[in-house]
Amino acid sequence: MGPKILQHTFFLLVILGTAVCTVMVHIILIRKSKPHRGAVLILRGADHPYIRHPLPTLRAGRRRRQNRSCPNKYDRQVSNALKRSDQFIIQKLLRSAEYNRTIAYEDDSGFPTAPVNDLFPYSAFLVTRDDVWHVDIIALVPTDYGRLSKIQKKTACYVDVKTFTFSTTIAFNIVAEHMAPHYSTAFVSCRYPPREKFIPVRVALGTTGTRKDFGWLRVHNTNKTMRNDQKSLLTLCVGPVYGGYNKLSQIVEFFAYYSIMGVEHYRVYLGNASSEVETLLNVIKLRGNLSVSFHLWNVDTNSTRVALHGQMAAIQDCIYRSKESSEYTVHADFDEYLVPSNSSTLADLVIKFEKATGRGKLASLVAQNWFFCFEYPPVQSALWHTPLMLSRALIARERTPWEPNIRSKYIASTSTTIVGGVHRVAEAANGSVHVHLPVNSLVVNHYRRCCGLVNENAQQALVPDEPEQADIVRDYGVYMLGMHMLTSPVMQAVEKLG
């Protein structure tokens, strides 16, 4: 091969390499400027001007690669039993009068089909901070603070007080999240004029200087609440529930359990849930004699790419709606049970610690978590009960609870909580107290598949490479409540279907 050919080949390689590098740089820049679908950012608040309560860096809860021991035979037994039980419930629902009955939502609220200046407002609340009124709108907003700064300049808040409407400026307070893709939950705060004393009835976001095509939101007045003797003590928040979720047996057991734990009201946030889930929820509400409010949660995940279908926004909405009618809230998924000790109820526990702390001083009760894993040996006879009750089939759990605030759950005071979180209250009133309870007072029983989870408090995987090496104990705490749950109106309502 001659020198000229070598030189020509060298130049071609240089040009090709330069082109490849240029393309790669462009791809990186594009991905940095606009996260691709499914991209996850860490939004803790250290350098974000719109976040006033940064999150701590979490150490625990990491996953390990799936090992050869999971899914194991126990996981397959439990999964098959759940499928068999769910199919049993579906057959009953198909024969019920409630099948395909439309869900009655509490109000006409919902996310707008089109954003308002890239904002997706959901609900609005009149609150008092530092003796000044504010109208806080719970919304999904762009995570990027450069975009938010531009949006803030061109967006106004329009407040209707029945007799007239006025406009005011807005401010953003993003709720920090450990998973924050394109959009995040935020309070869009509408500044209320100091001399304005008219109570707002509705509010809307719009472009400054325009007054047309508003998507009005009803303003909930958190300053005008029921007397304590008229309020419910405890409200349970559930969801968002979306189309992929169809574990009917777990829904039945969940409501049966909390109905005997002193929960007086439920708020369920529903996305495009299946007809079977909606029918079952209607049955539980109407035939199970439960007080349930359903809320439309039509998050546009394609536009917002928000984490967990906007769970953080649903948590804020539930807490703020409940300020008017309930003293405490708890947020739990269908596989999570807050279990008090000594066969007491959650209501008993709250009253006990409220007396010890002082009314108006308690911010939250925080419970540690431990897992009852599908991969641990189940009670074989319980797997054949329909509807299946995981609390009776799974009595083996990990020995060591998780660290406080890691996968924990909490009971929050609606009067002192300002910003809620998934595992802890993010912000509460000055002087209020957070009580971290030991597992012999309150604990979270979490029934799920555990493959890949590592409890760093115990320095080991929940499902080790050798199944017999799992550090597990038997726990009959909720198992002993089984007969009480079986005779609950919820369980009886499902039994009598069809």
ROKOLVEX-940019 format. One line per 10 residues: number of its first residue (from 0); their letters; for each residue x, y, z of C-alpha. Coordinates in pm, 1 decimal, decimal comma. Last residue first. Example, Ala and Ser with C-alpha at 12.3 -4.5 7.8 and 13.67 -1.06 7.14 Angstrom:
# residues 2
1) sa) 1367,0 -106,0 714,0 | 1230,0 -450,0 780,0 .
//
This chain:
# residues 498
497) glkevaqmvp) -7293,3 -1293,0 4286,9 | -7156,6 -1070,6 4560,5 | -7218,0 -1178,8 4920,2 | -6851,2 -1255,0 4994,9 | -6745,9 -913,4 4864,9 | -6982,2 -726,8 5098,1 | -6886,2 -955,3 5388,1 | -6520,3 -863,9 5346,5 | -6600,5 -493,5 5358,4 | -6857,0 -524,2 5639,7 .
487) stlmhmglmy) -6586,8 -682,5 5860,9 | -6637,1 -1046,6 5966,2 | -6326,6 -1169,3 5783,8 | -6122,9 -879,6 5924,7 | -6204,2 -976,5 6284,1 | -6118,9 -1337,9 6204,1 | -5783,7 -1233,7 6059,5 | -5674,8 -1007,9 6344,8 | -5438,9 -1277,0 6478,5 | -5256,2 -1280,7 6143,9 .
477) vgydrvidaq) -5188,6 -908,3 6187,3 | -4937,6 -964,2 6470,2 | -4842,8 -1327,2 6394,9 | -4477,1 -1259,0 6312,1 | -4241,7 -1545,4 6230,0 | -3874,4 -1457,1 6194,8 | -3637,8 -1422,9 5899,6 | -3263,1 -1390,1 5838,3 | -3249,4 -1543,6 5490,3 | -2975,7 -1809,0 5469,7 .
467) epedpvlaqq) -3218,8 -2082,6 5362,7 | -3280,0 -1891,0 5039,8 | -2912,2 -1916,8 4925,4 | -2836,4 -1620,6 4698,9 | -2997,6 -1392,4 4955,3 | -3355,1 -1255,4 4936,2 | -3376,3 -959,2 5174,5 | -3020,4 -863,2 5084,8 | -2790,5 -783,2 5373,6 | -2637,6 -505,0 5583,3 .
457) anenvlgccr) -2918,4 -515,6 5842,4 | -2981,1 -138,9 5838,1 | -2872,7 -152,9 5474,7 | -3182,6 -354,2 5388,9 | -3114,2 -461,4 5029,4 | -3395,1 -524,3 4780,6 | -3324,2 -729,3 4466,2 | -3615,4 -973,2 4498,4 | -3855,8 -848,4 4765,3 | -4201,0 -934,0 4626,1 .
447) ryhnvvlsnv) -4462,4 -769,5 4847,4 | -4637,2 -743,6 5182,9 | -4516,0 -441,9 5385,1 | -4603,7 -444,6 5755,1 | -4537,0 -89,3 5874,7 | -4467,4 -55,2 6247,7 | -4617,4 111,9 6554,2 | -4546,9 76,8 6927,1 | -4314,8 -227,0 6947,9 | -4150,9 -109,7 6625,2 .
437) plhvhvsgna) -4022,2 203,3 6797,5 | -4198,7 531,6 6716,7 | -4037,1 837,6 6564,9 | -4240,9 1129,3 6704,0 | -4230,2 1451,1 6500,9 | -4310,0 1754,5 6717,7 | -4456,5 2095,1 6632,5 | -4274,4 2408,6 6743,9 | -4271,6 2573,3 6402,4 | -4538,6 2432,2 6171,8 .
427) aeavrhvggv) -4443,0 2135,7 5955,6 | -4230,3 2067,7 5649,0 | -4122,4 1749,5 5471,1 | -4345,8 1511,4 5666,1 | -4198,3 1165,0 5620,4 | -4197,6 864,2 5386,1 | -4383,7 987,4 5077,9 | -4370,9 1353,4 5172,1 | -4611,2 1610,7 5310,2 | -4571,4 1987,4 5308,5 .
417) ittstsaiyk) -4733,6 2223,1 5561,4 | -4837,8 1979,1 5833,5 | -4950,0 2142,0 6161,4 | -5331,6 2134,2 6141,9 | -5351,7 1823,6 5922,5 | -5155,4 1618,4 6174,0 | -4969,9 1347,3 5988,1 | -4958,7 969,9 6044,3 | -4637,7 838,5 5894,0 | -4491,0 569,4 5674,8 .
407) srinpewptr) -4132,0 444,8 5653,2 | -3954,9 330,5 5338,2 | -3639,2 491,7 5482,1 | -3751,3 769,2 5720,3 | -3644,2 560,3 6022,8 | -3401,2 281,4 5926,0 | -3549,2 -44,7 5804,0 | -3661,9 -310,0 6049,5 | -3441,3 -615,6 6117,8 | -3578,7 -969,8 6132,1 .
397) erailarslm) -3717,3 -997,3 5779,8 | -4067,9 -1136,2 5771,2 | -4244,9 -1472,1 5780,2 | -4621,4 -1456,7 5848,0 | -4735,0 -1440,8 5486,3 | -5058,3 -1635,0 5423,9 | -5262,4 -1467,7 5697,3 | -5165,4 -1107,0 5619,3 | -5174,4 -1198,1 5250,3 | -5548,9 -1256,2 5270,7 .
387) lpthwlasqv) -5673,7 -1440,5 4961,6 | -6039,2 -1376,0 4879,0 | -6071,0 -1667,9 4871,0 | -5870,7 -1898,3 5098,2 | -5642,4 -2146,2 4922,8 | -5312,9 -1976,2 5010,5 | -5404,8 -1986,9 5379,9 | -5348,2 -2365,5 5392,9 | -4988,8 -2327,2 5271,9 | -4880,2 -2073,0 5532,9 .
377) ppyefcffwn) -4604,7 -1902,8 5333,4 | -4225,3 -1969,6 5324,7 | -4040,8 -1645,1 5227,3 | -4006,0 -1531,3 4862,2 | -4335,9 -1339,1 4872,0 | -4169,7 -1118,9 5132,5 | -4314,4 -983,5 5455,7 | -4106,0 -667,0 5464,6 | -4022,8 -428,1 5746,8 | -4090,4 -58,1 5780,0 .
367) qavlsalkgr) -4044,3 198,3 6056,3 | -4333,8 414,0 6175,5 | -4340,8 794,5 6203,2 | -4604,5 977,0 6410,0 | -4647,5 1331,5 6284,4 | -4680,0 1699,8 6371,3 | -4802,3 1680,5 6733,0 | -4814,6 2020,3 6904,0 | -5176,2 2124,4 6836,0 | -5313,2 1914,8 7118,7 .
357) gtakefkivl) -5034,3 1821,3 7359,4 | -4757,1 1567,3 7320,7 | -4881,9 1299,7 7562,4 | -5249,0 1361,0 7483,4 | -5181,2 1352,6 7109,1 | -4973,5 1039,6 7163,4 | -5262,4 844,7 7316,9 | -5526,1 981,8 7076,8 | -5315,7 876,8 6778,0 | -5262,5 526,7 6916,2 .
347) daltssnspv) -5630,6 471,8 6990,2 | -5721,5 580,6 6634,6 | -5459,6 345,9 6492,3 | -5631,4 64,0 6678,6 | -5504,8 -131,3 6978,6 | -5418,0 -500,9 6960,3 | -5118,4 -447,1 7190,9 | -4909,5 -282,1 6919,6 | -5014,6 -66,1 6625,9 | -4981,6 -196,6 6267,6 .
337) lyedfdahvt) -4961,0 39,7 5970,6 | -5037,5 -188,9 5677,9 | -4877,3 -147,1 5334,4 | -4966,3 -359,9 5029,2 | -5251,5 -138,5 4904,2 | -5034,7 172,3 4931,7 | -5049,9 402,8 5231,9 | -5096,1 772,5 5309,5 | -5208,2 865,5 5661,5 | -5411,0 1169,0 5758,3 .
327) yesseksryi) -5499,0 1337,7 6087,2 | -5753,8 1584,8 6226,5 | -6013,5 1551,3 5952,0 | -6274,9 1778,5 5792,5 | -6128,6 2105,8 5668,6 | -5761,8 2007,0 5683,4 | -5853,3 1693,5 5486,2 | -5849,1 1874,7 5153,0 | -5497,2 1998,0 5235,4 | -5359,7 1656,2 5331,6 .
317) cdqiaamqgh) -5520,7 1481,7 5035,0 | -5399,0 1741,5 4785,8 | -5043,2 1729,5 4919,6 | -5031,2 1348,7 4891,0 | -5183,0 1358,9 4541,4 | -4911,3 1603,3 4432,4 | -4637,8 1369,4 4558,1 | -4795,3 1074,8 4376,4 | -4772,0 1253,6 4041,2 | -4804,0 940,1 3827,8 .
307) lavrtsntdv) -4504,1 783,1 4006,1 | -4260,0 1046,6 3878,8 | -4382,3 1309,2 3632,1 | -4322,4 1260,0 3261,3 | -4527,2 1578,8 3219,5 | -4648,4 1558,5 2860,2 | -4673,7 1181,4 2817,2 | -4780,5 1135,2 3181,3 | -5092,3 1347,7 3132,5 | -5227,6 1308,7 3485,9 .
297) nwlhfsvsln) -5600,8 1233,4 3498,5 | -5636,7 1191,3 3874,3 | -6013,6 1209,9 3931,2 | -6080,4 1201,2 4304,7 | -6300,0 944,5 4480,3 | -6424,8 1014,0 4832,4 | -6501,2 715,1 5055,9 | -6703,6 680,1 5377,7 | -6739,8 303,9 5412,4 | -7062,1 104,0 5435,4 .
287) grlkivnllt) -6916,0 -211,3 5278,2 | -7204,1 -229,2 5032,7 | -7169,4 121,4 4890,6 | -6799,8 198,0 4939,2 | -6658,0 -152,4 4899,9 | -6887,7 -223,0 4605,1 | -6788,9 104,3 4434,3 | -6422,0 19,9 4489,0 | -6477,1 -323,6 4336,7 | -6646,6 -175,1 4031,4 .
277) evessangly) -6363,8 75,6 3979,6 | -6100,3 -198,2 4010,2 | -6285,1 -427,3 3768,6 | -6342,1 -142,6 3519,9 | -5965,7 -85,5 3511,5 | -5815,2 233,5 3653,9 | -5741,8 522,8 3418,3 | -5635,5 747,7 3702,4 | -5801,0 725,6 4042,6 | -5709,0 905,0 4365,2 .
267) vryhevgmis) -5885,6 745,7 4664,5 | -5967,3 952,3 4973,6 | -6084,8 740,6 5266,3 | -6276,0 837,1 5582,8 | -6321,8 703,8 5935,7 | -6006,4 497,5 5988,3 | -6036,2 328,9 6330,2 | -5826,2 18,6 6268,6 | -6116,5 -216,8 6190,2 | -6188,7 -42,4 5857,4 .
257) yyaffeviqs) -5813,1 -31,3 5794,2 | -5793,7 -409,5 5767,7 | -6103,4 -469,4 5554,0 | -6000,0 -182,5 5324,8 | -5658,5 -338,2 5260,6 | -5793,8 -694,6 5238,8 | -6031,3 -600,5 4957,5 | -5767,8 -401,4 4766,1 | -5512,8 -682,2 4805,0 | -5756,4 -933,2 4657,2 .
247) lknyggyvpg) -5825,0 -704,4 4360,2 | -5466,1 -673,5 4242,7 | -5541,9 -496,0 3911,9 | -5288,9 -212,2 3891,0 | -5169,9 -135,0 3539,2 | -5459,7 99,5 3480,9 | -5361,6 347,3 3750,7 | -5427,6 409,3 4120,5 | -5282,9 737,4 4252,6 | -5315,6 626,7 4521,8 .
237) vcltllskqd) -5473,7 601,4 4863,7 | -5515,3 859,4 5142,0 | -5656,6 742,5 5477,1 | -5842,6 993,3 5694,5 | -5827,1 980,3 6075,6 | -6008,8 1165,7 6352,8 | -6321,6 1272,3 6167,9 | -6412,5 1631,4 6242,3 | -6731,1 1732,4 6424,2 | -6584,8 1732,8 6778,3 .
227) nrmtkntnhv) -6283,0 1924,0 6647,6 | -6507,2 2201,4 6514,3 | -6526,1 2204,8 6137,2 | -6281,7 2412,4 5939,9 | -6285,7 2759,4 5789,5 | -5918,8 2856,5 5761,6 | -5860,4 2571,5 5515,3 | -6091,5 2744,8 5265,5 | -6104,1 2526,3 4954,3 | -6086,9 2744,2 4642,6 .
217) rlwgfdkrtg) -6274,4 2599,1 4343,2 | -6056,8 2593,0 4033,7 | -6130,4 2788,1 3715,3 | -5982,9 2689,5 3381,5 | -5984,4 3034,2 3222,8 | -6072,8 3080,5 2857,8 | -6044,2 3459,3 2873,7 | -5897,0 3736,4 3085,6 | -5557,7 3822,4 2939,0 | -5311,9 4078,9 3077,5 .
207) ttglavrvpi) -5071,8 3831,2 3235,8 | -5118,3 3483,8 3089,9 | -5346,8 3265,7 3296,5 | -5386,5 3075,8 3622,9 | -5731,7 3045,9 3775,3 | -5901,4 3091,8 4113,3 | -6239,6 3028,8 4270,8 | -6439,6 3129,7 4577,7 | -6201,2 3383,1 4730,3 | -6307,0 3529,7 5068,6 .
197) fkerppyrcs) -6316,6 3910,2 5058,9 | -6073,8 4075,7 5301,5 | -5827,9 4242,2 5061,8 | -5609,7 4491,5 5249,6 | -5295,5 4276,0 5242,3 | -5337,7 4185,0 4871,6 | -5323,4 3803,7 4833,9 | -5014,1 3659,2 4665,8 | -5099,5 3351,9 4462,2 | -4875,2 3058,8 4555,6 .
187) vfatsyhpam) -4812,4 2785,9 4301,6 | -4739,4 2493,0 4531,7 | -4529,3 2246,1 4339,2 | -4511,5 1885,0 4224,0 | -4244,0 1811,9 3967,1 | -4218,2 1784,5 3589,2 | -3950,4 1652,0 3349,8 | -3819,9 1374,8 3574,2 | -3802,8 1406,6 3953,0 | -3717,6 1096,8 4153,3 .
177) heavinfait) -3571,6 1181,7 4494,7 | -3832,5 1454,5 4525,9 | -3833,8 1816,2 4644,7 | -4173,3 1988,3 4660,1 | -4139,9 2299,0 4445,9 | -4249,7 2632,2 4593,9 | -4331,6 2871,3 4311,6 | -4448,2 3232,8 4333,2 | -4738,7 3409,3 4162,3 | -4849,4 3768,0 4104,5 .
167) tsftftkvdv) -5203,5 3901,3 4139,9 | -5518,1 3949,7 3935,3 | -5860,3 4066,7 4053,9 | -6215,6 3942,1 4005,6 | -6538,9 4097,3 4134,6 | -6853,7 4026,3 4336,6 | -6799,7 3652,4 4373,5 | -6441,4 3673,3 4513,3 | -6274,1 3553,3 4191,3 | -5893,3 3543,6 4194,0 .
157) ycatkkqiks) -5684,4 3551,5 3876,6 | -5320,7 3444,1 3917,8 | -5079,3 3583,6 3663,6 | -4821,7 3419,7 3438,5 | -4564,8 3592,7 3213,4 | -4284,3 3652,3 3464,5 | -4335,4 3324,5 3650,2 | -4315,2 3125,0 3327,6 | -3974,8 3275,1 3245,1 | -3838,4 3185,6 3590,4 .
147) lrgydtpvla) -3993,3 2841,0 3567,7 | -3815,9 2767,9 3239,4 | -3479,6 2851,6 3396,0 | -3581,0 2659,0 3709,6 | -3602,5 2330,0 3519,7 | -3848,4 2099,3 3697,1 | -4145,5 2210,0 3487,9 | -4465,1 2239,8 3697,7 | -4732,4 1999,3 3824,1 | -4983,4 2184,2 4037,8 .
137) iidvhwvddr) -5125,6 2236,3 4386,1 | -5254,7 2594,2 4391,7 | -5196,3 2795,1 4709,5 | -5415,6 3100,2 4765,6 | -5237,3 3309,4 5025,3 | -5365,5 3506,7 5322,1 | -5123,8 3679,1 5558,5 | -5097,9 3620,4 5935,2 | -4748,8 3471,4 5891,5 | -4899,1 3209,5 5660,9 .
127) tvlfasypfl) -5276,9 3168,7 5624,6 | -5417,1 2929,4 5366,6 | -5687,0 2943,1 5097,7 | -5661,3 2623,8 4893,8 | -5657,0 2538,1 4522,5 | -5666,2 2215,5 4322,2 | -5515,1 2064,0 4004,7 | -5296,2 2308,4 3809,9 | -5086,2 2176,3 3515,1 | -4835,4 2448,6 3420,5 .
117) dnvpatpfgs) -4663,8 2483,3 3080,0 | -4817,1 2830,9 3031,3 | -5155,6 2682,2 3124,2 | -5133,0 2318,3 3018,0 | -5390,6 2147,9 2792,8 | -5620,5 1867,7 2911,4 | -5647,0 2043,8 3246,8 | -5584,7 1829,8 3557,7 | -5899,7 1740,3 3742,8 | -6161,1 1903,0 3960,2 .
107) ddeyaitrny) -6531,5 1847,4 3907,5 | -6602,2 1737,2 4262,8 | -6618,1 1427,7 4482,0 | -6607,9 1185,3 4190,8 | -6893,0 940,4 4137,6 | -6750,9 628,3 3970,6 | -6974,3 506,4 3690,7 | -7134,6 164,8 3734,1 | -6949,1 -79,2 3507,7 | -7040,3 -372,4 3734,7 .
97) easrllkqii) -7238,4 -248,5 4035,9 | -7530,4 -487,1 3981,5 | -7296,4 -780,5 4038,4 | -7245,8 -1082,6 3811,0 | -6922,0 -954,8 3658,3 | -6803,2 -860,1 4007,0 | -6830,8 -1218,0 4132,3 | -6630,1 -1352,9 3839,4 | -6368,3 -1082,5 3896,8 | -6340,5 -1179,2 4264,7 .
87) fqdsrklans) -6260,9 -1544,0 4181,6 | -6010,7 -1429,6 3918,1 | -5835,5 -1220,2 4182,5 | -5818,2 -1522,0 4415,1 | -5660,4 -1747,2 4151,3 | -5414,1 -1476,3 4049,4 | -5321,7 -1416,7 4413,7 | -5271,8 -1789,8 4475,1 | -5048,5 -1813,3 4168,5 | -4834,2 -1525,2 4294,8 .
77) vqrdyknpcs) -4808,2 -1679,8 4642,6 | -4700,1 -2019,9 4508,8 | -4459,1 -1866,2 4254,9 | -4294,2 -1654,3 4524,2 | -4261,4 -1962,1 4742,6 | -4099,5 -2160,0 4459,4 | -3830,9 -1896,4 4402,5 | -3827,2 -1574,3 4200,1 | -3560,6 -1536,9 4308,4 | -3280,3 -1768,9 4417,7 .
67) rnqrrrrgar) -3062,0 -1716,5 4108,4 | -2988,8 -1355,6 4190,8 | -3144,3 -1033,6 4061,8 | -2889,3 -754,6 4072,2 | -2887,7 -543,4 4385,0 | -3123,3 -263,1 4473,4 | -3060,6 32,9 4699,1 | -3299,5 109,6 4981,9 | -3058,2 283,5 5211,7 | -2822,7 577,7 5182,3 .
57) ltplphriyp) -3060,4 870,3 5134,7 | -2928,1 1223,1 5084,2 | -3146,9 1461,4 5280,6 | -3425,8 1651,0 5104,1 | -3421,1 2028,4 5058,4 | -3698,7 2245,1 5209,1 | -3715,4 2583,9 5031,8 | -3714,4 2466,9 4671,0 | -3763,4 2736,2 4402,7 | -3399,6 2848,9 4402,1 .
47) hdagrlilva) -3266,0 2499,9 4317,4 | -2905,4 2441,4 4422,2 | -2942,9 2214,1 4727,5 | -3302,9 2124,8 4647,0 | -3304,3 1746,1 4644,7 | -3409,6 1702,8 4281,8 | -3226,1 1396,1 4153,9 | -3312,4 1357,5 3787,3 | -3469,5 1055,4 3621,9 | -3505,9 998,2 3248,3 .
37) grhpkskril) -3810,0 789,3 3152,3 | -3871,8 969,7 2826,0 | -3560,7 1164,8 2736,2 | -3450,5 1462,3 2944,7 | -3444,7 1792,5 2755,5 | -3135,1 2010,3 2790,1 | -2907,3 1733,0 2912,5 | -3032,9 1484,5 2656,3 | -2989,2 1735,4 2376,1 | -2637,2 1821,1 2492,5 .
27) iihvmvtcva) -2538,0 1453,7 2510,0 | -2680,0 1381,9 2164,1 | -2503,4 1686,7 2018,8 | -2170,8 1577,5 2171,8 | -2215,9 1226,1 2030,9 | -2288,6 1360,9 1681,9 | -1978,2 1581,4 1690,9 | -1761,9 1292,5 1813,7 | -1884,7 1068,5 1530,5 | -1818,4 1340,1 1272,1 .
17) tglivllfft) -1467,4 1401,0 1406,3 | -1391,1 1028,0 1397,0 | -1511,7 1003,0 1037,1 | -1301,1 1302,4 932,1 | -992,4 1161,9 1107,7 | -1051,2 816,1 957,4 | -1084,1 966,0 610,3 | -762,1 1164,2 661,3 | -573,5 847,5 761,9 | -706,5 655,2 461,8 .
7) hqlikpgm) -585,0 929,3 226,6 | -239,7 929,5 389,8 | -218,7 550,9 365,5 | -323,5 565,0 0,1 | -64,9 835,9 -70,7 | 210,9 641,0 108,6 | 153,9 331,7 -107,4 | 0,0 0,0 0,0 .
//
